[in-house]
Amino acid sequence: MSSHNVLVSDKQCPVHCRDDQYYLLKSLFGQNEQHTVGSVFLYGTTGTGKSLVVNNLMHTLQVPHVKLDCTEFYSSRVLYEQVLNNISMQNSDQDSSNEAQSTPMRCDNMNDFVKLLKSTIDHLDLTNETLYIILDKAERLRDLDSNVLPATLRLKELTKCNVCVVLISEIVWEKFQGGTGLLDPFIIHFPDYNKDQLLEIMTLDTPEGHTREFYSAYCNLVINIFMVVCRNLNELRHMALLNFPKYVQPIESGECTHKDSRKLWRNIEPHLKKALQTVYLREVSSTQWEVMQMDTGGAVVPATPSHTARQSLELPFYSKYLLIAAYLASYNPAKSDKRFFAKHSGKQSKRKIVKHERTSNQLLGPKPFPLDRLMAIFYSIVEGKVSATSNIFSQVTSLVSLQLLGQIGKDVLEAPKYKCLVSLDFIKQIARSVQFDVVKYLYDFI
Amino acid sequence: METLDAVQAVLRERMSGLICPELLGFENETKTLHDVIERTAAFGESNSILLIGPRGTGKSTLLKKILDDLNKDKRITRNLQTVYLNGLLQTDDKIALKEITQQLELENTVDGRVFGSFAENLRFLLDSLKSGDQLSSKPVLFVLEEFDLFAHHKNQTLLYNLFDIAQSAQTPLCVVGLTCRLDVIELLEKRVKSRFSHRQIYLFNKQSFKEFVYVFQTYLQLNQDKTIEVKDSKFVKKWNTEVEKLAKESAMLDILRRQFNTNKDIRALLNLMVIPVGRLSHTHQYLLSSDFIDSFRHHSIDSKAAILHGISVLELCLVIAMSHLNEIYDGEPFNFEMVYNEYRKFSERRSSMQKFDRAVVMKAFEHLQQLELIMPLDNSSVRIQKEYRLMALLLDKSQILETLQKYPNCPTEIKQWAQSAVLT
């Protein structure tokens, strides 16, 4: 049973390792009645605590605010309506007898939005306090209508109210600029955490029953393995908490004590390496991972290739040959078909084939091929006589629906074209199962 | 302390652009515009004029000051109607017409009337503005901010009608357009351009460094021009003296000089003042040059280098691999397979680092794409597998080398790889 809550929040204490940014924002916002700058832009890599600091600050200062995620805004209308309705909803507790506030407001252009915002602020008596509109993932605003971003940055000037727009994003401000120019917001950078800070924050999640030093040593191990690949705090916390039960398993089963760090390390190391290939990539979900940990007991988990899910695909005999033929057709140039597949290939040219690394088909990707060529290669590689019945052709279609082949173009009747979508490793596996040496037939490996 | 709160409140209002203490250097332009609007308001003459200038030079502020000045004359306040339109808000002529109706407070006359064309609607609205005697209509002043956006509307209907009425002298009309595009006349259609009076006022920021320092001072000093903003006059006197001393300090002048050389814009200067004003408190009652030094340092962070500082070692390897590919193939686009190939060659050849699986490298690659350090070159309508999509790197080699200097715990072999000369 997992006793941890992955989403432990830091709301009880001020935000860790973000003192500078927290106090800077606090001094920027000042007191509730005072004006702030019109817009603020916070940016930093993933998992650096931007939303956390802002949420914490809003909670501490107790100011009227609206928190929205711009990923939800598929059209600008959603932005306007969400802002207006959230403001009325959050501040209408004082005046519950007013029925007009229960109907959601409708607004589809910026002009109405500005007017409705002003009237809502007057109506709810918020004119004395600064209203904060917090927009997360603000880079999506660039994809809406072209007047949304400039007008949002100027909201204070357009509504003539005490409003402050806070934009949070991972993208630098220079990429937002465009058009005839924007009103530049006040920009604050959130630097990434260094190793000590990561350790400090991750130690806060110590589960019950263990000391902080013990958990801190464990987190050190996890960080050492994962930090080369990923420095995202959320991922690291998730990995640490997920693998902790496995780490303490020897202690619980009595094999060793807290002090035997070497033994614990030897137990957990292959496990963490495997986690890097499965749970980190989300090929296995977190619950499945927990089940897998419990099933294998104390034994070391054998390293399995990461494509376990894909390997379990079983194809009929001719489909495998069709797939191999498709791979050969995609990755070999058409001119080389004669030397590979013709029975009498004639005189081989003595001239050495000059190959550049860059033009290697393996790097450029699969090329489309017509159905005729596929069938020609198929007949030449398959053993025994195969008649061209509709069974074979329907297998081609089923390969397309399994997304192992891709169909190119709209012409299905006259000259259908296909492309092979599988990787070299996968094809090698398939070929091994029918004892066919596919590498011998590939142009890039001559 | 109440005084400090009042000081903060005043300074914050100035920094958010709501109040402008003084506008330097536009005396001629002010006079011209003032005359134009006054003639419409007092004598019923129709006019059209454009205020053109880059962003932040003070077009809206200038207009506001002129209007405040004119409104001191009661005769004008009684007669002149003003309609404020903004290109960012009224993105369509229909919305603009609705806005004009509302601002002229003519909803009661429009109710129930259905008209054919835009021109008829507008003419009806303006005809409704008849003052006491039937012969004269009230003059109307139209202020169009972001004027260039109105030129993008369909057929430029609103602009055509406004200029048409202004020229045919039916209702006294003054159209003042404010825009940041210097080539705005090119955007107008021929028929609109011919009805426009071609009067343009250009506003450019021609401040010298001395004037820049003077503006800096005026923004920080209190109770100027006999307006009482803060009541404690003793404190205000000391405050103003401190500000004057600050503006003469060499460290402060150095910062201002550097700011002036980068960006003369007043808004950038106001951004610079935000941090020092925010620091004012009980213990920190006057502004110091060290505050401004910190503020300047805060604003000169190189944002891309800062983002690069936060990526993982694997992602850094991929960036270096891409930069090498760019060098070898002279900037031709690459795809994930090529980058992975390059990375694999490095890790087999030299590195003692753990070799990572293709899927793990793919996840790192996608993270770089999310941070917009690399971007796909084709549009997403063509369906290509994500490993083979052509991408471009949006970083310069010098930026990468700079990051490597500052990167925490950077393995030396990666540094050497980055700096090694690439052999074709």
HADDOCK unambig.tbl for C-alpha pairs under 7 A between the chains (distance, minus, plus):
assign (segid A and resid 27 and name CA) (segid B and resid 278 and name CA) 4.97 0.50 0.50
assign (segid A and resid 27 and name CA) (segid B and resid 279 and name CA) 6.51 0.50 0.50
assign (segid A and resid 28 and name CA) (segid B and resid 278 and name CA) 5.61 0.50 0.50
assign (segid A and resid 30 and name CA) (segid B and resid 278 and name CA) 7.00 0.50 0.50
assign (segid A and resid 34 and name CA) (segid B and resid 9 and name CA) 5.46 0.50 0.50
assign (segid A and resid 35 and name CA) (segid B and resid 9 and name CA) 6.89 0.50 0.50
assign (segid A and resid 35 and name CA) (segid B and resid 12 and name CA) 5.68 0.50 0.50
assign (segid A and resid 35 and name CA) (segid B and resid 13 and name CA) 5.94 0.50 0.50
assign (segid A and resid 36 and name CA) (segid B and resid 12 and name CA) 6.45 0.50 0.50
assign (segid A and resid 36 and name CA) (segid B and resid 16 and name CA) 6.61 0.50 0.50
assign (segid A and resid 37 and name CA) (segid B and resid 15 and name CA) 6.83 0.50 0.50
assign (segid A and resid 37 and name CA) (segid B and resid 16 and name CA) 4.79 0.50 0.50
assign (segid A and resid 38 and name CA) (segid B and resid 16 and name CA) 5.98 0.50 0.50
assign (segid A and resid 44 and name CA) (segid B and resid 307 and name CA) 6.35 0.50 0.50
assign (segid A and resid 45 and name CA) (segid B and resid 307 and name CA) 6.07 0.50 0.50
assign (segid A and resid 45 and name CA) (segid B and resid 310 and name CA) 6.26 0.50 0.50
assign (segid A and resid 110 and name CA) (segid B and resid 89 and name CA) 5.25 0.50 0.50
assign (segid A and resid 111 and name CA) (segid B and resid 89 and name CA) 4.64 0.50 0.50
assign (segid A and resid 111 and name CA) (segid B and resid 90 and name CA) 5.98 0.50 0.50
assign (segid A and resid 147 and name CA) (segid B and resid 88 and name CA) 5.54 0.50 0.50
assign (segid A and resid 151 and name CA) (segid B and resid 88 and name CA) 6.12 0.50 0.50
assign (segid A and resid 170 and name CA) (segid B and resid 371 and name CA) 6.28 0.50 0.50
assign (segid A and resid 171 and name CA) (segid B and resid 371 and name CA) 5.88 0.50 0.50
assign (segid A and resid 171 and name CA) (segid B and resid 372 and name CA) 6.76 0.50 0.50
assign (segid A and resid 172 and name CA) (segid B and resid 303 and name CA) 6.19 0.50 0.50
assign (segid A and resid 172 and name CA) (segid B and resid 304 and name CA) 6.73 0.50 0.50
assign (segid A and resid 186 and name CA) (segid B and resid 271 and name CA) 6.61 0.50 0.50
assign (segid A and resid 191 and name CA) (segid B and resid 306 and name CA) 6.99 0.50 0.50
assign (segid A and resid 192 and name CA) (segid B and resid 310 and name CA) 5.16 0.50 0.50
assign (segid A and resid 227 and name CA) (segid B and resid 312 and name CA) 6.76 0.50 0.50
assign (segid A and resid 228 and name CA) (segid B and resid 312 and name CA) 5.75 0.50 0.50
assign (segid A and resid 228 and name CA) (segid B and resid 313 and name CA) 5.01 0.50 0.50
assign (segid A and resid 228 and name CA) (segid B and resid 314 and name CA) 5.93 0.50 0.50
assign (segid A and resid 229 and name CA) (segid B and resid 312 and name CA) 5.71 0.50 0.50
assign (segid A and resid 229 and name CA) (segid B and resid 313 and name CA) 6.33 0.50 0.50
assign (segid A and resid 229 and name CA) (segid B and resid 314 and name CA) 5.25 0.50 0.50
assign (segid A and resid 230 and name CA) (segid B and resid 312 and name CA) 5.28 0.50 0.50
assign (segid A and resid 231 and name CA) (segid B and resid 311 and name CA) 6.79 0.50 0.50
assign (segid A and resid 231 and name CA) (segid B and resid 312 and name CA) 5.60 0.50 0.50
assign (segid A and resid 277 and name CA) (segid B and resid 360 and name CA) 6.95 0.50 0.50
assign (segid A and resid 281 and name CA) (segid B and resid 360 and name CA) 6.84 0.50 0.50
assign (segid A and resid 363 and name CA) (segid B and resid 337 and name CA) 5.27 0.50 0.50
assign (segid A and resid 363 and name CA) (segid B and resid 338 and name CA) 5.61 0.50 0.50
assign (segid A and resid 364 and name CA) (segid B and resid 388 and name CA) 6.45 0.50 0.50
assign (segid A and resid 365 and name CA) (segid B and resid 388 and name CA) 5.66 0.50 0.50
